[in-house]
Amino acid sequence: MNWWIGVIFAVGAALFCAASILCLLDLATSAANVIFFMGSVPFTLAAYLQLYQAANVDPLPSAETEVSGRRAVFGWRPHDIGWLSCSTQFVGTLLFNFNTFDAMMPGLSWLAEDLLVWIPNFVGSILFLVSGYLAFIEAGHAYWAWRPRDLSWCLTFVNLLGCIGFMISAVLAIVLPGEPAPLRVTWSVAFTLQGAVCFLLGALLMLPESSRGSSENDA
């Protein structure tokens, strides 16, 4: 399933890249909002598939768990760092669904835009950042690690950079009364693009990682 998750994440990230570029070039802003929403849907689908995997991962042989034949839809493994990472990511993608959908509404006041667009974006970005750091800890087996020759570490490190980009973008995207600040808006979109590029690279790195995992299982 990891290979397909990587492909789906790549589709969503590519759409976010395209929409960000349209915004930076000041071309078809309304179409860009639609593309952002379209990109959020694959993100949510891929995030759920990762959560489903984490909820149904086989326990370690030494773990004293009761094994049943039923598959968990969401699961509840608050002591499993992998499940925590996937669950926070999934909730974050749902908030991105809301914020990108609401962004397509015309004529929103600054307050309505903050409530319907910015707050879901800001909270979702926080959850993404938490998720990305938890995945980074899991891959590096430490709060901080430097393992550039480890493919799994590289994947989580690139994704963490993407989460940081989305977080900075969300902070800059707050809507204040009066005329918007063009430079702040531009930097916000630029960091969205940076985050999307990192997520695209991370998604593509999942493809060789999943192939390597399959080969090791076959062996």
C-alpha positions, 0 to 999 in steps of 0.5 A: 500500500505504501507505493500507492500512498506515495503516488496519491500524496504526489498527486496532491502535492503537485496540485498544490505546487501548480496552484501556488505558482498560479498565485505567485504569477497572479494568474487565475486566482479563482482557478488556483483556489479550486486546484488547492481544494482538488489537491487537498483531497488526495492528501486526505485519502493518502493520510487516511491510508497511512492511518489505516496502516498504522492502526492495523500494524502487526504488534511486535512478538514481545508485545502482550496484545490480544490479536483479533481478526478484525481490522480497525478503521481508525484505531486507538494507539496513543502510545504508538508514535507512528499512529500518533503521527498518522492520526494528527496528519489525518486530522490536519488534512481534514482541516485543509479540506475545510479551509481550501473549500471555504477559500473558494467562497467569494466576497468573504469579509476579513473576519469570515476569512479568518474564521473559515479559511485561516483558522483551519489552515493554522490549526491544520499546519500545527497538526502537520508540524507535530505529525512531521516531527513525530515521524522524524523522531520515529525514523531517527530513533531520537529527538534529533538525528542526522542520517542522510544515508538512510532513505526513511530518514531522508523521507521524514526530514524532507516532509518535516521541511514541508511541514515547516513551510506550511506552518510559516505560510499559515502564520503569514496568511492571517487576514487583517482589517484593511488592505492586504499586505502584498509582500506578506501574501507573496511570502505566504504563497512562496512558503506554501510552494516550498512546502508542497515541493518538499511533500512532492519529493517526500512522496516520490521517495516513498516509491523506492522505499516501498519497493525496498521494503517489498524486496526485503519481505520477499527475501 
